[in-house]
Amino acid sequence: MLKTRIGYIICISIILSLFVYSKSINTKSMELSYSQPNSDKSEHEQIHKLEQRLDSLEPPKPTTILDSPFPFEKGTEVHFPTDVIPISEVLKKGTKIPFKVIKSEPNYIRPIYEEHWHSTFWGGRWSYIPSRIHYSLHRIFPFYAIGISAELNFQQDVGIAFNTAANETDLDLYIVVFQTNITDVYTKGNQVVVVGTPKRTGVEVINIKTADIHPSNKEKFLLVQLATNGAELDYSLINYEPPDFWLKLKQKNEREKSKKE
């Protein structure tokens, strides 16, 4: 009788153990089936982020880029100035114009890489490798402070921050120059020649008045050249904007506003 009771207890214990184990397995299965979609979703999001970072770093296909890496500058060759003369002639026959130094750091060392150029910063806004190489190849960068977004992009791309101002009838053309001590600025036709002495370090930011520039063809770009001893060290192209740019923009906005009312 005792043996029978013990056997019965053992059987009950085994059945209970199997039931508990079965319930535990089912619970784990449910947890796995629930966590699997979340895991897949997380992995998909991670892959998508990595793809976006890759897109911000390089072209979609292997390619050789000989001109500007910026799509909005494609096909602008028709706007290149055609009446370009030697720098020596600009210095002799051109007009020497005043300039103002708004930033000067003689010992500035141009960094190879900056933190905000990383692909995780602002969605990789300034991390595109071709544009990084493009900027590193040049030492002179002209710029109009027209629009907050454009100003932000320019200063982040060049790596130099400086104060700008807006005048309705007296527009400034800012010029950032690396590793050069600027001495003079000349202009003739569509050319602006920044004269200076090369050096190993330093950065200077100057501004000139567009009222002092008299392009021979306003539909063409300005050729902004960095020169020493009559020889070109570097160059950049930028469209010409009149002194009253802001005033004209204000008047245009007012006309459009009055039409809507």
Summary of the structure (lengths in Angstrom):
residues: 261
radius of gyration: 32.5
end to end distance: 104.3
largest distance: 127.1
contacts: 670
relative contact order: 0.14
helix: 44%
strand: 24%
